Amino acid sequence: MRALVASAALVLLAAPPSAQVRLTQASCAENGTFGDGPPPLTVPNGHIAWPADDPLWEFDVYRPSNRTTLNSSGLELRNVTYRGRTVLARAGVPVLNVEYDEGGCGCFRDWQDDEASIEVGDDAAIVADCGTFRERRGGTDVTIQTGIALSAPGVVETACEANDSPSNPSPGGDVGLFEGIAVEDYGDELVLTAHTEAGWYRYRMKWHFYADGRIWPEFSFAAAAAVCTSVGHRHHAYWRFDFDLDGTPSNDVVREFAAPGTDGQVFTTESSRVLGGAADQTYWSVVDGASGIGYEIRPSDADRRLPVDPFSKTDALVLRYKMDEIDDGETISSGCAFAFEPFVDGESVEGEDTVFWYRSGALHSAGSPFECDIAGPMLIPIGFELSTVDGTEGVEFEAARPNPFSLTTTARVRVERTQPVTAELYDLSGRRVQVLFDGVAVQGEWLPLRIDGRQLPAGTYVVRLRGETARGTTRVVLVR
Ligand SMILES: [Cu+2]
């Protein structure tokens, strides 16, 4: 029926799955199907530490099929720590819905416990093996592996990549032979991917963890068939971030900033907030009142592009933590809009245990049923001692973009003190393959390091910078 995408090209990848990701407490727990009522006590599908020897990040993962809320929260995380300090107690997307233009298919509350297949690459290491099952696809039986896969960076594909691929003549349908969670180590970034289906929709959920403490929770909206989807419609994913900074929940301070550089306004009571559209620079922060560590929640351009309407109602909720406010109790048979209003009932949130909800939306215009829209805020750390990754001194790296890359990419670096420095590119066997810069780096100024991969074999490379008081590395992945 349709071509599997680009699997021949993937075997050219030199980068093996990372040995820097450690999975422990592997479990194949699953928790019933959506609408069955609240899920029973949950068991995570594993505990991930990265990098393995001296972890920056650690957390428990839950597959979408391991339903933790009424309709599943997708790829849920719990007990997230950065540099050994608790950041999030629990985070996921408990509410997901869609609304059509007039003449379309109305509205739906979607579920996320039904995983869809993804490509994880031929060399993927199955670190939690939850067995296989047979599926009929395009007239033949295929075998789907399930569990948690450790993939080479850059190989994971979902309906999003397949639908957008120029080599795919017939977008739609599912790719790959794996269901569960895929993990990719990009050196400076760890990416988790899950993919779910609800009818003809395909939802991709990713967590990007960066070595410098940032988190990008990504939600992407695609489709595998063009039923209803040829009519314009709007998708909304509502993230629930339960920050428990430093593991002391009951002293959160939540602020709203009208724009970068402005003074924040502290929230005193529960609130629903609405952004003003694409030009609105509003963002928020949640900070531990005692230690001062916390996170900014910065809306992305994609999130700002779809303003609130009477169906989507809210961009952000600042709530007091309540055990029974994990989701709103609606299912596909009872409602579709997010029924959060009972949550916002005037309770104090200043110096309390708070929960931050955040909406990521996407407009799917009529006539392009297979488009994949990528959304999600950036979470930026506040108040951590950020000497960055091990062995780095006196220098700050900005991860290369794009990464992985196929032609050229650029990483940026800045030094704390003006000095002569050398930046070189090494392959993983320690061979120097390029000199990227040899000269004086000026204090505080970003120095671009352009990497030309056109004459290099695919694989992982290390950018190493050395000066009198500055040293550090970042990694890039070259793919073909
Ligand atoms: Cu859509």
Boltz pocket constraint, residues with backbone or C-beta under 6 A from the ligand:
constraints:
  - pocket:
      binder: B
      contacts: [[A, 221], [A, 222], [A, 223], [A, 229], [A, 233], [A, 235], [A, 364], [A, 369], [A, 371]]
      max_distance: 6.0
